Every structure is written in structure tokens, then in C-alpha cells.
Amino acid sequence: MAEPRIAVAVVTLGNRPEELDALLESVAKQDVPPARIVIVGNGCPLPEFAGRLSLPGEVTPVEVDENLGCPGGRNVALARLREFGDIDVVVDLDDDGLLVDPDVLRRVRDLYAADDRLGIVGFRIADEHGETQQRHVPRLGKGDPLCGGYVTGFLGGGHALRMAMLDEVGDWPGEFFFAHEEIDLAWRAADAGWRILYAPELLLRHPKTSPARHAIYYRVNARNRVWLVRRRLPLPLVPVHLGVWVLLTLVRNRSRGAALRAWFGGFAEGLRESAGERRPMRWRTVWRLTRLGRPPVI
């Protein structure tokens, strides 16, 4: 099998120029350079990269007039890569991340070369102290972040996607803007028979953050969760999943009145507004996700 050609895609809001430069320098230090690098200015102008950074491959800056959210920005990068038509795998990296090791892209290439049904590879995310937050481990419970294997989801901050998989199952759900877009894509991939691998040896250093730092987090998080299950789950599982999610939210946020009000407003919005195309997963996919340790009701 021919070695897959890899591209790197980065979406930025233009508010972290130093971190973006550091990320791109870490990409430049990879012992297997990407064939292409696409940088999307998500509603912001991009600086000149030529002559300022020594980047491998062909660098393509793309500016869009408005902030399309993370999934929307990544779809812009995918559209540009398809115009080139010579990329097999795209590696998405947060603009404030950093590839610590120089062999990350080589390892990605080798993983995809060895398995033609490998659709998604999730990286391990750790802060500058080497700590991986529990929410960044794609397993239920207190899983060991250094334990890899096949899983049911992946991390948005650092991952790789096979272009052939995206051509089959579709791109990111741009209407989500942010929150739960990875689950939507992962469930579609799993339903089509693609494998999702968590590879902790692929490390992305990333500042420790909370998703609630975004002002619209609680509303969008709830709305997108409702959209997700309306789009992807068999009908009998929809009330089960939403019921479990409501209970968990009440337990986690019982002392945050404003957060709960925003969350239930988003929940109602998700029920009221169109969720888009309904393409529920098959029951055998439900069983497959359950055997992998995360039934799609949690």
C-alpha cells in the first residue's frame, strides 16, 4: 500500500498569533513533513507566512468573512484540500496546541498505512505539566490517559481523519458551531464501519482549559446534544439519552442557577429547531459502541 499523503489544517480566530507561530514551528520540525498546510482565518485576516516561518510543504492561507465556528472552519479547510485532490489524511490541530515530538506525523502516516479501515486517530492532549484532563480521555470513568486502543470518540484539539472516510460519511456538522461535533462525526464513522483509534503516543501539548470559558457554552452545549441524538440515535434511545444527560447536568451544575437557565434554554432550542438530516445509526452500531465501553446513551 502506498504511503498516505498527509495535510495539516489549522483554524484560527487570529487572537493567538504567538501560539499559532509556535504550533507551525512544531509542524516544521516533524521528521515527515506534511504535503500541504491549510490555515483558515475564521472571520479574521491572516498574517504573511512566507519568509517569516520556514514551513514545509505548500502553505495555503484561507480567509473567510465570518466566524463559522470550529467545525465550519474545518470544513473550509477540507474543501480547499479537495480542490488539490492529492491528500489522503488531514491532521487537525488547535491553534494554541504544540507538537512536542518530531515524529507525530510519521506515526500518523504509519498507522493509516497499516490499516485501510482506520478512519480517525485521536491524539492525547496534555498541558505543560504533562497532565491530561479526565474529559480528554475518550473512555468512561477514570481511564488511564496512556492506555490506547479502539474507542468510540476522539478529541477535537488534535486528531487525524482519512479523507476517504469523510467522502463517505460527510464532513463536520457546521451548524453545531462548537460542542459535540466530534461525537456526531465519530458516530457516523462508526456506523459506516470505520475504526477510531486513541493513540496516546501522539501528544499535543495544550493549555489547560474549561469548555465553559465560552460565554455561549451552556446554551450551545445543550442545543447540540439534543440535535445530536435527534440526528443519530434510534428513536427508542433518544429519550433515554436525553434523560441521562439532563440528570447529569443537574448534578454537575446544581449550584449554578444562571448556567442551568442557559442550558435549559439551549435544550428547548434543540427540541424546537430543526436538527438537520436524520440518519440514525444501526442497532449493530449501538452494540459495537457498547462493546467498546461507551453505549450511546451516556
Rosetta silent file (secondary structure, phi, psi, omega in degrees, C-alpha in Angstrom):
SEQUENCE: MAEPRIAVAVVTLGNRPEELDALLESVAKQDVPPARIVIVGNGCPLPEFAGRLSLPGEVTPVEVDENLGCPGGRNVALARLREFGDIDVVVDLDDDGLLVDPDVLRRVRDLYAADDRLGIVGFRIADEHGETQQRHVPRLGKGDPLCGGYVTGFLGGGHALRMAMLDEVGDWPGEFFFAHEEIDLAWRAADAGWRILYAPELLLRHPKTSPARHAIYYRVNARNRVWLVRRRLPLPLVPVHLGVWVLLTLVRNRSRGAALRAWFGGFAEGLRESAGERRPMRWRTVWRLTRLGRPPVI
SCORE:     score description
SCORE:     0.000 S_00000001
   1 L     0.000  135.869  179.866    0.000    0.000    0.000 S_00000001
   2 L   -67.905  146.853  178.139    1.325    3.467   -0.887 S_00000001
   3 L   -65.990  131.629 -178.830    2.187    5.747    1.991 S_00000001
   4 L   -67.517  144.029  176.483   -0.694    8.164    2.636 S_00000001
   5 L   -89.631  131.524 -171.133   -0.110   11.831    1.905 S_00000001
   6 E  -111.948  138.430  171.209   -0.783   13.997    4.940 S_00000001
   7 E  -118.288  154.418  173.730   -2.002   17.570    5.240 S_00000001
   8 E  -113.573  132.989  177.948   -2.191   19.732    8.341 S_00000001
   9 E  -122.059  133.975  179.083   -5.181   22.031    8.868 S_00000001
  10 E  -132.066  131.162  175.946   -5.354   24.813   11.450 S_00000001
  11 E  -110.279  130.609 -178.310   -8.320   27.102   12.126 S_00000001
  12 E  -134.147  149.403  173.317   -7.627   30.356   13.939 S_00000001
  13 L   -94.500    0.685  177.945   -9.583   33.377   15.138 S_00000001
  14 L    80.625    7.028 -175.806   -6.441   35.479   14.916 S_00000001
  15 L  -101.114    4.969  179.451   -6.295   36.110   18.664 S_00000001
  16 L  -135.557   60.737 -173.981   -3.328   33.824   19.438 S_00000001
  17 H   -62.880  -38.928 -179.281   -0.587   34.809   16.985 S_00000001
  18 H   -67.945  -41.878  178.546    2.336   33.709   19.166 S_00000001
  19 H   -65.546  -38.211  178.094    0.775   30.322   19.898 S_00000001
  20 H   -63.103  -43.480  177.970   -0.019   29.848   16.207 S_00000001
  21 H   -60.613  -42.436 -179.633    3.589   30.571   15.279 S_00000001
  22 H   -64.176  -41.167  177.577    4.806   28.079   17.880 S_00000001
  23 H   -60.795  -48.389 -178.059    2.434   25.412   16.560 S_00000001
  24 H   -64.262  -33.818  175.545    3.556   25.932   12.976 S_00000001
  25 H   -65.588  -36.961  177.456    7.202   25.781   14.040 S_00000001
  26 H   -68.827  -30.569  173.895    6.489   22.419   15.716 S_00000001
  27 H   -68.131  -39.622 -179.477    4.925   21.242   12.441 S_00000001
  28 H   -64.826  -23.637 -177.959    8.042   22.400   10.589 S_00000001
  29 L   -88.095   -0.135 -179.831   10.196   20.227   12.885 S_00000001
  30 L   -66.159  138.592 -178.121    8.365   16.998   12.001 S_00000001
  31 L   -74.865  -15.112  167.711   10.649   14.353   10.516 S_00000001
  32 L  -118.952  105.544 -175.274    7.944   13.584    7.933 S_00000001
  33 L   -73.001  149.308  174.816    6.736   16.936    6.612 S_00000001
  34 L   -69.616  148.969  177.754    3.112   17.418    5.585 S_00000001
  35 L   -70.243  -32.833 -179.570    2.447   17.638    1.875 S_00000001
  36 E  -145.309  152.153  173.071    0.209   20.660    2.454 S_00000001
  37 E  -128.812  123.876  176.317   -0.696   23.060    5.254 S_00000001
  38 E  -113.654  126.297  179.153   -4.015   24.909    5.180 S_00000001
  39 E  -118.355  120.477 -176.949   -4.539   27.759    7.640 S_00000001
  40 E  -104.168  121.620  170.576   -8.065   29.163    7.903 S_00000001
  41 E   -85.997  104.406 -171.032   -8.651   32.658    9.243 S_00000001
  42 E   -84.254   82.830 -176.528  -12.104   32.159   10.753 S_00000001
  43 L    78.992   23.620 -178.496  -13.546   35.640   10.325 S_00000001
  44 L  -147.337  154.565  174.296  -10.126   37.259   10.674 S_00000001
  45 L   -74.211  152.705  177.525   -7.208   38.312    8.467 S_00000001
  46 L  -106.779  146.822  175.322   -4.128   36.111    8.397 S_00000001
  47 L   -74.180  168.558  173.772   -0.530   37.331    8.604 S_00000001
  48 L   -75.497  126.847  179.041    2.001   36.670    5.872 S_00000001
  49 L   -97.185  -29.191 -178.020    3.655   33.325    6.499 S_00000001
  50 L   -63.174  129.392  177.491    6.059   33.275    3.566 S_00000001
  51 L    84.077  -18.243 -179.593    9.551   34.323    4.618 S_00000001
  52 L   -94.514  -37.714  176.765    8.599   34.593    8.303 S_00000001
  53 L  -124.912  141.546  178.103    8.392   30.906    9.146 S_00000001
  54 L   -90.096   90.033 -174.797   10.250   28.086    7.446 S_00000001
  55 L  -103.261  142.388  178.768    7.306   25.791    6.775 S_00000001
  56 L   -80.441  163.572  175.293    7.402   22.509    4.863 S_00000001
  57 L    66.633 -169.769  179.768    5.076   21.649    2.007 S_00000001
  58 E   -94.275  124.435 -178.181    2.718   24.068    0.344 S_00000001
  59 E   -98.455  125.336 -179.579    1.092   26.576    2.708 S_00000001
  60 E  -120.429  106.751  174.017   -2.390   27.758    1.745 S_00000001
  61 E   -83.379  139.604  178.386   -3.944   30.579    3.765 S_00000001
  62 E  -132.970  125.837  177.418   -7.740   30.905    3.501 S_00000001
  63 E  -111.328  134.062  175.283   -9.720   33.798    4.954 S_00000001
  64 E  -116.452  152.232 -170.169  -13.475   33.698    5.489 S_00000001
  65 L   -72.393  -26.796 -177.618  -15.580   36.764    6.222 S_00000001
  66 L  -134.022  158.335  177.151  -17.272   35.489    9.373 S_00000001
  67 L   -71.657  113.463 -178.197  -16.517   33.134   12.217 S_00000001
  68 L   -92.405    5.324 -173.567  -18.043   29.812   11.123 S_00000001
  69 H    79.474  168.397 -177.030  -17.196   28.048   14.363 S_00000001
  70 H   -61.739  -49.897 -179.486  -14.652   25.289   14.653 S_00000001
  71 H   -65.494  -36.546  177.923  -16.472   22.684   12.513 S_00000001
  72 H   -64.699  -41.816  177.543  -17.374   25.255    9.882 S_00000001
  73 H   -64.110  -38.504  178.173  -13.783   26.447    9.666 S_00000001
  74 H   -68.622  -32.239  174.828  -12.519   22.899    9.326 S_00000001
  75 H   -65.225  -33.972  175.858  -14.979   22.294    6.511 S_00000001
  76 H   -62.411  -43.910  178.235  -13.439   25.261    4.698 S_00000001
  77 H   -62.464  -41.451  179.270  -10.019   23.603    5.025 S_00000001
  78 H   -63.230  -41.491  179.395  -11.415   20.303    3.740 S_00000001
  79 H   -60.607  -41.040  179.277  -12.973   21.992    0.727 S_00000001
  80 H   -67.785  -39.425  178.455   -9.635   23.532   -0.188 S_00000001
  81 H   -63.967  -36.236  178.469   -7.814   20.206    0.243 S_00000001
  82 H   -67.230  -29.462  176.366  -10.318   18.510   -2.045 S_00000001
  83 H   -62.853  -35.585  178.131   -9.540   21.094   -4.704 S_00000001
  84 H   -73.186  -39.628  174.115   -5.940   19.881   -4.647 S_00000001
  85 L    73.192   16.776 -175.982   -7.076   16.243   -4.774 S_00000001
  86 L  -126.643   19.897 -176.330   -3.810   14.724   -3.565 S_00000001
  87 L  -113.998  135.591  178.912   -4.318   14.302    0.197 S_00000001
  88 L  -100.965  -32.892 -175.821   -5.227   11.053    1.964 S_00000001
  89 E  -137.127  135.628  174.845   -5.205   12.136    5.624 S_00000001
  90 E  -113.939  132.177  176.014   -5.803   15.520    7.253 S_00000001
  91 E  -103.493  116.137  177.689   -4.412   16.312   10.708 S_00000001
  92 E   -94.388  131.641 -179.753   -6.444   18.989   12.530 S_00000001
  93 E  -132.011  135.923  173.331   -4.618   20.919   15.242 S_00000001
  94 E   -63.497  146.750 -175.146   -5.838   23.636   17.609 S_00000001
  95 L   -73.110  -11.187  174.659   -4.017   26.902   17.017 S_00000001
  96 L  -108.949   17.939  174.663   -2.807   27.004   20.635 S_00000001
  97 L   -90.516  176.721 -179.368   -1.550   23.412   20.595 S_00000001
  98 E  -153.293  129.460  173.547    2.017   22.213   20.149 S_00000001
  99 E   -83.932  108.708 -175.200    3.505   19.009   18.734 S_00000001
 100 L   -73.304  -41.713 -175.895    6.149   18.150   21.322 S_00000001
 101 L   -95.890  148.027 -177.416    7.681   15.202   19.485 S_00000001
 102 L   -83.466   -0.689 -174.261    9.126   15.371   15.956 S_00000001
 103 L  -111.315   15.857 -174.487    7.697   12.020   14.846 S_00000001
 104 H   -63.692  -48.570 -178.373    3.954   12.631   15.223 S_00000001
 105 H   -67.189  -33.422  176.597    3.177   12.878   11.513 S_00000001
 106 H   -64.791  -42.892  178.438    5.356    9.865   10.739 S_00000001
 107 H   -63.793  -40.610  176.569    3.454    7.815   13.310 S_00000001
 108 H   -60.371  -47.871  179.097    0.159    9.011   11.852 S_00000001
 109 H   -56.275  -45.551 -176.676    1.298    8.029    8.374 S_00000001
 110 H   -67.884  -36.769  178.306    2.343    4.564    9.545 S_00000001
 111 H   -62.541  -44.957 -178.905   -0.932    3.941   11.404 S_00000001
 112 H   -72.146  -33.409  178.264   -3.002    4.715    8.328 S_00000001
 113 H   -65.803  -28.482 -175.388   -0.710    2.769    6.014 S_00000001
 114 H   -86.632  -12.040 -173.745   -1.161   -0.332    8.185 S_00000001
 115 L  -147.564  106.188 -176.149   -4.995   -0.274    8.332 S_00000001
 116 L   -77.963   -3.346  173.948   -7.174    0.729    5.400 S_00000001
 117 L  -108.838   12.595  174.201  -10.307    0.841    7.618 S_00000001
 118 E   -80.177  115.731 -176.596   -8.779    3.221   10.119 S_00000001
 119 E   -97.590  -42.279 -173.022  -10.880    6.346    9.844 S_00000001
 120 E  -133.437  135.943  172.816   -9.984    8.503   12.841 S_00000001
 121 E  -121.959  121.330  178.156   -6.917    8.742   15.064 S_00000001
 122 E   -96.298  136.167  177.848   -7.250   10.730   18.279 S_00000001
 123 E   -86.306  163.962  169.114   -4.212   12.327   19.907 S_00000001
 124 E   -90.318  134.730  178.034   -3.518   12.592   23.628 S_00000001
 125 E  -109.214  127.980  178.728   -3.813   16.134   24.938 S_00000001
 126 E  -137.752  149.732  179.147   -1.720   17.181   27.931 S_00000001
 127 L   -80.889 -174.590 -175.430   -0.920   20.538   29.489 S_00000001
 128 L   -66.427  -13.378  176.256    2.562   21.980   30.004 S_00000001
 129 L   -96.973    3.494 -179.925    2.904   19.850   33.172 S_00000001
 130 L    84.073    8.258 -177.920    2.109   16.636   31.302 S_00000001
 131 L   -89.585  134.414  174.749   -1.350   16.281   32.849 S_00000001
 132 L  -104.696  120.745  177.971   -4.262   15.037   30.771 S_00000001
 133 L   -64.087  146.087 -177.084   -7.668   16.224   31.948 S_00000001
 134 H   -59.133  -34.701 -179.966  -10.152   13.427   32.503 S_00000001
 135 H   -67.650  -12.721  178.443  -12.545   14.936   29.946 S_00000001
 136 H   -94.968    2.654  175.751   -9.812   14.457   27.346 S_00000001
 137 L   -96.995  118.649 -172.531   -9.653   10.681   27.846 S_00000001
 138 L   -79.291   49.382  175.756  -12.102    9.096   25.363 S_00000001
 139 L  -143.881  157.510  175.171  -13.382    6.492   27.810 S_00000001
 140 L   -73.951  154.559  177.192  -15.886    6.423   30.641 S_00000001
 141 L    77.132 -164.594 -178.562  -14.629    6.564   34.199 S_00000001
 142 L   -95.092   71.328 -178.611  -11.106    7.339   35.309 S_00000001
 143 L   -74.555  152.924  176.942   -9.271    5.765   32.404 S_00000001
 144 L   -72.910  119.046 -178.675   -5.504    5.796   32.094 S_00000001
 145 L   -65.732  -14.019  179.380   -4.665    8.510   29.518 S_00000001
 146 L   -92.928    0.139 -179.983   -1.627    6.454   28.438 S_00000001
 147 L   -95.470  112.652 -178.714   -3.736    3.422   27.525 S_00000001
 148 L   -91.865 -176.719  177.709   -4.522    3.428   23.815 S_00000001
 149 E   139.951 -177.570  179.960   -6.839    1.348   21.710 S_00000001
 150 E   -76.325  137.445 -173.721  -10.061    1.468   19.746 S_00000001
 151 L  -137.590 -175.130 -177.287  -12.638    3.865   21.154 S_00000001
 152 L  -108.609   -3.504 -178.347  -15.962    5.500   20.285 S_00000001
 153 L  -154.403 -177.323 -177.376  -14.860    9.129   20.061 S_00000001
 154 L  -153.784  170.971 -175.463  -11.905   11.466   19.696 S_00000001
 155 L   -97.994  136.491 -177.928  -10.611   14.854   20.764 S_00000001
 156 L   -70.899  -28.305 -173.912  -11.155   17.932   18.653 S_00000001
 157 L   -65.926  -31.396 -179.876   -7.887   19.616   19.607 S_00000001
 158 E  -154.977  118.071 -177.423   -5.645   17.100   17.860 S_00000001
 159 E  -165.562  169.911  176.085   -6.655   14.257   15.570 S_00000001
 160 E  -128.591  143.701 -178.580   -6.319   12.803   12.084 S_00000001
 161 E  -129.705  135.420  175.013   -9.101   11.965    9.611 S_00000001
 162 E   -79.346  129.077 -177.845   -8.971    9.826    6.489 S_00000001
 163 H   -62.283  -36.284  179.384  -10.299   11.784    3.527 S_00000001
 164 H   -63.058  -35.029  176.181  -11.945    8.674    2.047 S_00000001
 165 H   -65.016  -44.950  179.466  -13.936    8.281    5.265 S_00000001
 166 H   -63.424  -37.576  177.727  -15.108   11.885    5.080 S_00000001
 167 H   -61.703  -31.095 -178.952  -16.087   11.414    1.455 S_00000001
 168 H   -83.359  -46.481 -170.407  -18.303    8.519    2.548 S_00000001
 169 H   -99.852  -13.322 -179.114  -19.874    9.782    5.782 S_00000001
 170 L   103.137  165.428 -175.739  -19.757   13.552    5.269 S_00000001
 171 L   -87.583 -163.637 -179.952  -17.832   16.429    6.798 S_00000001
 172 L   -66.300  147.764  174.785  -18.196   18.269   10.081 S_00000001
 173 L   -77.491   90.531 -173.030  -21.689   19.412   11.153 S_00000001
 174 H   -59.178  -30.180 -177.763  -21.054   23.101   10.591 S_00000001
 175 H   -67.578  -14.875  178.264  -24.364   24.164   12.120 S_00000001
 176 H   -70.456  -27.034 -178.674  -23.136   22.954   15.536 S_00000001
 177 L    68.190  -60.541  164.367  -20.631   25.875   15.628 S_00000001
 178 L  -162.580  155.738 -179.514  -18.889   24.182   18.537 S_00000001
 179 L    94.031  118.303  173.607  -19.652   21.390   21.045 S_00000001
 180 L    72.732    4.456  178.145  -20.386   17.752   20.230 S_00000001
 181 H   -65.232  -30.786  178.162  -19.337   17.979   16.579 S_00000001
 182 H   -66.563  -38.598  179.833  -16.725   15.275   17.226 S_00000001
 183 H   -65.359  -42.703  179.546  -19.368   12.875   18.547 S_00000001
 184 H   -58.321  -46.131 -179.417  -21.565   13.434   15.508 S_00000001
 185 H   -68.183  -41.320 -179.430  -18.680   12.660   13.164 S_00000001
 186 H   -63.346  -42.213  179.690  -17.475    9.696   15.225 S_00000001
 187 H   -65.252  -39.227  176.643  -20.910    8.071   15.308 S_00000001
 188 H   -64.205  -40.450  179.621  -21.280    8.432   11.542 S_00000001
 189 H   -64.677  -46.171 -179.864  -17.833    6.922   11.026 S_00000001
 190 H   -62.314  -39.442 -179.087  -18.544    4.004   13.344 S_00000001
 191 H   -65.996  -26.801  178.029  -21.887    3.342   11.668 S_00000001
 192 L   -89.465    3.217  175.225  -20.101    3.094    8.308 S_00000001
 193 L    90.079   12.626  176.992  -17.641    0.543    9.690 S_00000001
 194 L   -86.075  148.454  179.047  -14.604    2.804   10.164 S_00000001
 195 E   -93.253  147.773  178.055  -12.342    2.333   13.170 S_00000001
 196 E  -119.430  119.849 -175.596  -11.498    5.063   15.692 S_00000001
 197 E  -113.804  128.935  169.116   -8.131    4.725   17.424 S_00000001
 198 E   -93.078  117.153 -175.775   -6.929    6.592   20.501 S_00000001
 199 E  -117.076   90.663 -174.298   -3.140    6.801   20.158 S_00000001
 200 E   -66.699  -16.527  176.199   -1.686    8.377   23.345 S_00000001
 201 E   -69.827  -15.474  175.624    1.822    8.312   21.902 S_00000001
 202 E   -91.263   99.722 -170.496    0.664   11.123   19.611 S_00000001
 203 E  -102.543  129.900  169.546    0.947   14.039   22.018 S_00000001
 204 E  -116.455  117.661  175.018   -0.440   17.531   21.580 S_00000001
 205 E   -79.778  132.865 -173.099    0.521   19.955   24.321 S_00000001
 206 L  -148.469  137.414  179.260   -2.357   22.290   25.028 S_00000001
 207 L   -58.205  145.774  177.917   -3.087   24.798   27.815 S_00000001
 208 L   -69.689  125.566 -175.491   -5.430   23.535   30.497 S_00000001
 209 L  -138.276  168.795  171.503   -8.854   24.967   29.803 S_00000001
 210 L  -120.238  135.165  178.321  -12.529   24.599   30.631 S_00000001
 211 H   -62.671  -22.113 -179.051  -15.124   24.486   27.839 S_00000001
 212 H   -73.513   -0.927  176.368  -17.312   26.721   29.996 S_00000001
 213 H   -65.865  -21.554  178.785  -14.904   29.613   29.290 S_00000001
 214 L   -80.871  132.342 -174.884  -17.045   30.350   26.221 S_00000001
 215 L   -59.722  -31.616 -176.253  -19.964   32.669   27.017 S_00000001
 216 L   -97.081   11.357 -171.152  -22.382   30.634   24.925 S_00000001
 217 H   -55.870  -53.246 -171.458  -21.142   27.244   26.156 S_00000001
 218 H   -63.818  -41.247 -179.599  -24.138   26.130   28.226 S_00000001
 219 H   -67.039  -48.768 -176.579  -26.738   27.065   25.629 S_00000001
 220 H   -69.577  -36.649  178.186  -24.890   25.617   22.644 S_00000001
 221 H   -58.430  -45.178 -179.934  -23.802   22.527   24.566 S_00000001
 222 H   -70.330  -46.235 -179.625  -27.429   21.683   25.371 S_00000001
 223 H   -57.625  -46.557 -176.521  -28.806   22.572   21.940 S_00000001
 224 H   -69.169  -32.113  176.938  -26.199   20.479   20.151 S_00000001
 225 H   -63.554  -42.666  177.918  -26.708   17.500   22.442 S_00000001
 226 H   -64.954  -45.157  177.579  -30.395   17.455   21.534 S_00000001
 227 H   -58.346  -43.688 -177.716  -29.567   17.867   17.847 S_00000001
 228 H   -56.272  -51.809 -175.258  -27.009   15.073   18.064 S_00000001
 229 H   -72.560  -31.984  176.588  -29.383   12.456   19.428 S_00000001
 230 H   -65.873  -32.677 -178.844  -32.239   13.541   17.167 S_00000001
 231 H   -79.919  -38.676 -161.669  -29.943   13.097   14.167 S_00000001
 232 H  -117.504  -16.427 -175.724  -28.050    9.935   15.067 S_00000001
 233 L   -99.276  146.229  170.094  -29.796    7.672   17.603 S_00000001
 234 L   -55.927  145.441 -171.029  -32.513    5.073   17.015 S_00000001
 235 L   -53.225  -42.769 -179.325  -35.799    6.534   18.188 S_00000001
 236 L   -62.345  -23.142 -177.417  -36.181    4.417   21.392 S_00000001
 237 H   -87.769  -13.004 -176.984  -32.781    5.649   22.633 S_00000001
 238 H   -60.901  -53.985 -179.906  -33.489    9.363   22.178 S_00000001
 239 H   -66.454  -30.190  178.862  -35.463    9.892   25.443 S_00000001
 240 H   -65.204  -49.822 -179.196  -33.077    7.578   27.322 S_00000001
 241 H   -61.556  -47.343 -177.775  -30.002    9.533   26.267 S_00000001
 242 H   -66.439  -34.999  177.545  -31.602   12.921   26.901 S_00000001
 243 H   -64.782  -44.914  177.144  -32.919   11.805   30.274 S_00000001
 244 H   -61.311  -42.154 -177.355  -29.478   10.641   31.393 S_00000001
 245 H   -66.590  -39.090  177.524  -27.938   13.884   30.122 S_00000001
 246 H   -62.862  -45.383 -179.878  -30.461   16.060   31.997 S_00000001
 247 H   -61.436  -44.738  178.785  -29.783   14.190   35.251 S_00000001
 248 H   -62.076  -40.542 -179.617  -26.014   14.504   34.849 S_00000001
 249 H   -65.003  -42.044  178.943  -26.331   18.199   34.097 S_00000001
 250 H   -62.856  -39.607  179.634  -28.474   18.823   37.183 S_00000001
 251 H   -67.773  -43.988 -175.071  -25.959   17.011   39.386 S_00000001
 252 H   -73.755  -26.554 -172.861  -22.939   18.788   37.920 S_00000001
 253 L  -123.840   26.605 -172.796  -24.467   22.281   37.919 S_00000001
 254 L   -62.835  -22.727 -179.391  -26.924   22.215   40.823 S_00000001
 255 L  -101.107    8.013 -176.752  -25.362   25.339   42.376 S_00000001
 256 L  -115.316   84.418 -175.316  -25.118   27.311   39.114 S_00000001
 257 H   -61.860  -44.134 -178.576  -28.515   28.847   38.539 S_00000001
 258 H   -64.949  -39.865  179.773  -27.504   31.038   35.581 S_00000001
 259 H   -64.207  -42.439 -179.924  -25.732   28.141   33.891 S_00000001
 260 H   -66.033  -38.590  177.738  -28.761   25.880   34.284 S_00000001
 261 H   -62.492  -43.048  177.829  -31.099   28.514   32.891 S_00000001
 262 H   -64.828  -39.083 -178.308  -28.874   28.911   29.828 S_00000001
 263 H   -64.612  -47.468 -178.408  -28.590   25.134   29.495 S_00000001
 264 H   -69.936  -28.279  172.346  -32.342   24.510   29.589 S_00000001
 265 H   -63.643  -42.515  176.634  -32.841   27.384   27.148 S_00000001
 266 H   -66.937  -37.155  177.465  -30.484   25.623   24.745 S_00000001
 267 H   -59.900  -45.692  178.511  -32.223   22.296   25.422 S_00000001
 268 H   -64.793  -37.912  177.694  -35.544   23.815   24.415 S_00000001
 269 H   -61.991  -41.081  179.056  -33.931   25.357   21.359 S_00000001
 270 H   -64.229  -33.247  176.933  -32.635   21.937   20.320 S_00000001
 271 H   -76.319  -34.472 -172.856  -36.133   20.473   20.557 S_00000001
 272 H   -80.576  -39.460 -173.561  -37.781   23.416   18.825 S_00000001
 273 L   -91.968  158.921  179.573  -35.404   23.962   15.902 S_00000001
 274 L   -63.925  135.320  177.697  -34.588   21.614   13.050 S_00000001
 275 L   -90.976   -0.367 -176.780  -31.746   19.215   13.787 S_00000001
 276 L    86.927 -161.434 -176.120  -30.999   18.706   10.108 S_00000001
 277 L   -61.389  130.068  174.186  -30.862   15.366    8.362 S_00000001
 278 L   -94.445  115.995  177.843  -31.904   12.409   10.495 S_00000001
 279 L  -135.255   77.924 -173.066  -29.684    9.430    9.775 S_00000001
 280 L   -67.253  147.238  177.433  -29.866    7.170   12.868 S_00000001
 281 L   -69.415  156.650  177.882  -27.167    4.591   13.482 S_00000001
 282 L   -76.075  158.126 -179.234  -27.961    0.934   13.111 S_00000001
 283 H   -64.274  -29.974  177.807  -28.581   -1.235   16.160 S_00000001
 284 H   -68.620  -27.073  174.364  -25.428   -3.202   15.440 S_00000001
 285 H   -71.250  -39.474  174.884  -23.520    0.073   15.749 S_00000001
 286 H   -56.030  -44.936 -179.465  -25.167    0.659   19.123 S_00000001
 287 H   -67.457  -39.025  178.708  -23.906   -2.760   20.195 S_00000001
 288 H   -62.824  -43.945  178.368  -20.446   -2.090   18.767 S_00000001
 289 H   -65.521  -36.425  177.612  -20.141    1.183   20.706 S_00000001
 290 H   -64.243  -43.852  179.307  -21.368   -0.580   23.836 S_00000001
 291 H   -65.504  -27.988  177.470  -18.739   -3.308   23.487 S_00000001
 292 L   -80.660   -1.484  170.911  -16.093   -0.612   23.096 S_00000001
 293 L   107.504    0.196  179.685  -17.088    0.733   26.503 S_00000001
 294 L  -141.609   87.417  175.869  -19.407    3.652   25.776 S_00000001
 295 L   -61.213  143.884 -172.909  -23.043    2.858   24.971 S_00000001
 296 L   -78.524   35.308  172.550  -24.578    5.834   23.140 S_00000001
 297 L  -116.260    4.142 -178.269  -26.959    6.648   25.976 S_00000001
 298 L  -122.897    0.000    0.000  -24.212    8.214   28.149 S_00000001
